[in-house]
Amino acid sequence: MRSEPLRFFAWNLGLPLAIALAIFAVFDLTSLDEIISNWLYYPNHEFPFGHNRLFENLTHRWPRIIPDLTGEAAIIGSILSFIWPLMKPGKHDRLLRLLEALRIAPLLRFTARYRRDFLFIVVSFAVITGMIHFFKSHTSIYCPVETTLYGGTMEKKEWFENFSLFHEAGPGRCWPGGHASGGFTMVALYFVARRHQWRHARAILYASTLLGAIYGTTRVLQGWHFMSHTFWAGVIVWISALLTALAFYGWRRLASPAVQAPGSAPPAPEQALSGLG
């Protein structure tokens, strides 16, 4: 039994911290970021797709719809989850029949049943966004195209050279990768899947990781991020989502999530009053 929490935290916290250390050693303490960006920049003294509007729309603006719609759906689900427990048999029978006739009742029962999960996604997205903005403002790192290395006017620095814990470090806002973090935020769905032991939980994890990596890499191609910015965004997002999931579910539910019996009936209004179960 003692090995169970150790195994859980080793994989979910220890491994990301080890990856962070590797990123620090491989990228931040070397010139690998510059080597990669130089390879992209020097052929024509500009970054590929840097001024391509179609590429910008396809890889930066339009893809935002995925995390944006997910967050909005979670907010709507959270709000709706409070409605069904208010429906009292005998007191709201007419309204209950109307909701059933309009096929709204199943949706309300669903949101009430999974209220904790909807709230987790909302809070997780907020925590992740807050942490990314905190590190952006408290490191004040400039993007490659803003530095003197690639035609800009600002000096290139590493995040740890400029980090300030208690106040903003300056106007730079490039570290970690914000666009990459938008894709990585979808890992919040993985923790929901882990809680309910959904069969495709790992597929959600891999898809979220791939999404964040694609988001970040396209910005590297445009000269708006160094490669390490994407990796750092992934680590920060994962730890933020993990800590939020631990606060909502506890490590036991994430390590050994309860399995819901197949075919179980949705809760009645009076049963849903617990809401957060």
ZIPEFEN-V704361 format. One record per pair of residues at least 24 apart in sequence whose C-alpha atoms are under 10 Angstrom apart, sorted by the first residue. I is the first residue (numbers start at 1). J is the second residue. Records with the same first field share a line. If there is no record, write none. Layout:
I->J  J
This chain:
4->251  252  255  256
5->251  252  255
7->255
8->251  252  254  255  256
9->251  255
12->238  239  242  255
13->235  238  239  242  243
15->235
16->234  235  236  238  239
17->235  236  239
18->235
19->231  232  235
20->231  232  234  235  236
23->228  229  231  232  235
24->160  228  232
26->228
27->158  226  227  228  229  231
28->157  158  159  160  228
29->158
32->226  227  228
33->144  220  225  226  227  228  229
34->144  149  226  227
35->226
36->220  221  226  227
37->144  149  150  220  221  222  223  225  226  227
38->149  150  223
40->220  221  222  223
41->145  149  150  221  222  223
42->150
45->150  151
46->145  150  151  222  223
47->144  145  150  220  221  222  223  224
48->218  220  221  222  223
49->218  219  221  222  223
50->145  218  219  220  221  222  223  224
51->222
52->222
55->218  222
56->218  219  222
58->218
59->179  214  215  216  217  218  219
60->179  180  215  216  218  219
61->179
63->179  182  183  211  215
64->179  182  183  215
65->182
66->182  183  186  211
67->125  181  182  183  184  185  186
68->125  182
70->121  122  125  185  186  189
71->118  121  122  123  124  125  126  185  186
72->121  122
73->118  121  122
74->111  115  117  118  119  120  121  122  123  125
75->118  119  121  122  123
76->111  118  119  122
77->107  108  110  111  112  114  115  117  118  119  122
78->111  112  114  115  116  117  118  119  120  121  122
79->108  111  112  115  118  119
80->107  108  109  110  111  112  115  118
81->107  108  109  110  111  112  113  114  115  116  118  119  272  275  276
82->108  109  111  112  115  272  273  275
83->108  109  111  112  269  272  273
84->108  109  110  111  112  113  267  268  269  270  272  273  275
85->109  112  113  267  268  269  270  271  272  273  274  275
86->269  270  272  273
87->268  269  270  272  273
88->268  269  270
89->268  269  270
96->269
106->266
108->269
109->266  267  268  269  272  275
110->266  267  272
111->272  275
112->266  267  269  271  272  273  274  275  276  277
113->266  267  268  271  272  273  274  275  276  277
114->192  272  275  276  277
115->272  274  275  276  277
116->192  248  249  275  276  277
117->188  189  191  192  193  195  196  245  248  249  276  277
118->189  192
119->248  276
120->188  189  191  192  241  244  245  247  248  249
121->185  186  187  188  189  191  192  241  244  245
122->188
123->188  241  244  245  248
124->185  186  187  188  189  237  240  241  242  243  244  245  248
125->182  185  186  187  188  237  240  241  244
126->185  240  241
127->185  237  240  241  243  244
128->181  182  184  185  188  233  236  237  238  239  240  241  244
129->178  181  182  185  237  240
130->240
131->176  233  236  237  240
132->173  175  176  177  178  181  182  232  233  236  237  240
133->173  174  175  176  178
134->165  167  168  173  176
135->159  163  164  165  168  169  173  174  175  176  233  236
136->163  168  169  170  171  172  173  174  175  176  177  178
137->163  164  165  167  168  169  170  171  172  173  174  175
138->162  163  164  165  166  167  168  169  170  171  172  173  175
139->163  164  165  167  168  169  170  171  172  173  174  175  176
140->164  168  169  170  171  172  173  174  175
141->169  170  171  172  173  174  175  176
142->170  171  172  173  174  175  224  225
143->172  173  174  175  177  220  223  224  225  226  229
144->174  220  222  223  224  225  226
145->222  223  224  225  226
146->172  174  223  224
150->223
159->229
174->224  225  226  229
175->225  226  228  229  230  232  233
176->216  225  226  227  228  229  230  231  232  233  234  235  236
177->212  215  216  217  219  220  224  225  226  227  228  229  230  231  232  233  234
178->212  215  216  219  225  229  230  233
179->212  213  214  215  216  217  218  219  225  230  233
180->209  210  211  212  213  214  215  216  217  218  219  225  229  230  231  232  233  234  237
181->209  211  212  213  215  216  229  230  231  232  233  234  235  236  237  238
182->208  211  212  215  216  233  234  237
183->207  208  209  210  211  212  213  214  215  216  233  234  237
184->208  209  210  211  212  213  214  215  216  230  233  234  235  236  237  238  241
185->209  211  212  233  234  237  238  240  241
186->211  212  237  238  241
187->211  212  234  237  238  241  242
188->237  238  240  241  242  244  245
189->241
190->241
191->241  242  244  245  246  249  253  254
192->245  249  254  257
193->254  257
194->253  254  255  256  257  258
195->245  249  250  251  252  253  254  255  256  257  258  259
196->253  254  256  257  258  259  260
197->253  254  255  256  257  258  259  260
198->257  259  260
208->234
209->234  238
248->276
